[in-house]
Amino acid sequence: MKEPEKRCWAEISPENILHNAAAIRAALPEGCRFLGVVKADAYGHGAVETAKLLESVGTDYLAVACLDEALELRAAGVKTPVLILGHTPTKYTPLLIENGITQAVTGLREAEAFSAGAQAARGTLKVHMALDTGMSRLGFLCTGEAFEQGVEELVRSCALPGLEAEGVFTHFAVSDEPGEENERYTREQFRLFMAALEAAGKAGVTFRLRHCANSGAVLHYLPEFALDMVRPGLLLYGYGDAEGKLGLRPCMRLMTRVLTVKTYAPGTAVSYGRRFTTQRETRMGVLGIGYADGLPRLSSNRCTFAVGDGMAPQRGSICMDMCMVDLTDLPGVKAGDEAEIFGPRADLNALARAAETIPYELLCAVSKRVPRVMKNF
Ligand SMILES: *Cc1c(COP(=O)(O)O)cnc(C)c1O
């Protein structure tokens, strides 16, 4: 039997992922390595598929958020070095070592526990030290009065047996946001990072891989912030470059179909809560996608999708599995036609604004129910 027609699906373009990876690489200074962030199922694009594409073009490193994500890549045969950026309970040290996974170390206490775990397993755990220079999340705190103690604990951590401190990194809070104040904050974070590395160097501790540049920093602070490696996520998937500097292409095209079409008289209430009423005789289509697929309900009555050869405004509250669009001005559209929710024609950034969020969240929100189809578009 032929596979049943899908009510909604996400087309993932391998060509565009590779295009973006190449565009980012071309912007790097000579000798700078490239780490691709594939956490959160590669921002919804499929971690294994994306990692294999990046591996095929010699990407130097991959990064994920947690142990499960790292193990998923190893189980699929991905051989590229993998860094876990987030917290891993130290009891999993043997599992990290066995699978050749690099772990971020976020403080002296964690370093000591990883060291003990590695020694007990008679192995060596490869680690990257995380420095907190103003993100106020994970890492050795290296700001203000905590600076000296942060550096001291970093140096002590690097000397612990069973740990190989291959790298060191920090993470920016506002490198992607415009304005002088944000630039000042970002440059101060970078200054603290460099100062901590210099102080550690005086104590005899150096690192082969120093990295700090997320997508925002790759766009706005290169070559200065490139150091030994850059660490973008969002750019790989085609977003975050509002000025179009890198010529990136969206890699996901979220698709559905027109299920049925009906014509309503003026004054007809549409969907739950009656939040839309037709002003004219209206040809209304029902689309096979709703908030359970990741289309945010907050964007109800505020967004537009690409249908046929035009754009159709969405009308009424978005339901769990469906939503309605006004097709009055697109007379050629009929039941069965495809609709693009976001992708090359319907801008994800516009949908994110309508939902009062960021493109990251909408990419990650495309739910498990939506099959990913590898297909260039
Ligand atoms: C998610 C993440 C990144 C990638 O961020 P983008 O803004 O998507 O480039 C880089 N570094 C760390 C520590 C992260 O958590």
The ligand as an SDF file (V2000), in Angstrom:
LIG
                    3D

 15 15  0  0  0  0  0  0  0  0999 V2000
   22.8550   26.7630   22.2570 C   0  0  0  0  0  0  0  0  0  0  0  0
   24.2400   27.1740   22.4820 C   0  0  0  0  0  0  0  0  0  0  0  0
   25.0170   27.6460   21.4210 C   0  0  0  0  0  0  0  0  0  0  0  0
   24.4560   27.9480   20.0480 C   0  0  0  0  0  0  0  0  0  0  0  0
   23.7190   29.1360   20.1240 O   0  0  0  0  0  0  0  0  0  0  0  0
   23.1610   29.8580   18.7960 P   0  0  0  0  0  0  0  0  0  0  0  0
   22.6240   31.1370   19.2830 O   0  0  0  0  0  0  0  0  0  0  0  0
   22.1050   28.9530   18.2520 O   0  0  0  0  0  0  0  0  0  0  0  0
   24.3110   29.9930   17.8790 O   0  0  0  0  0  0  0  0  0  0  0  0
   26.3590   27.8960   21.6450 C   0  0  0  0  0  0  0  0  0  0  0  0
   26.8870   27.7090   22.8760 N   0  0  0  0  0  0  0  0  0  0  0  0
   26.1660   27.2920   23.9240 C   0  0  0  0  0  0  0  0  0  0  0  0
   26.8130   27.1280   25.2540 C   0  0  0  0  0  0  0  0  0  0  0  0
   24.8150   27.0210   23.7710 C   0  0  0  0  0  0  0  0  0  0  0  0
   24.1000   26.6230   24.8170 O   0  0  0  0  0  0  0  0  0  0  0  0
  1  2  1  0
  2  3  1  0
  2 14  2  0
  3  4  1  0
  3 10  2  0
  4  5  1  0
  5  6  1  0
  6  7  2  0
  6  8  1  0
  6  9  1  0
 10 11  1  0
 11 12  2  0
 12 13  1  0
 12 14  1  0
 14 15  1  0
M  END
$$$$
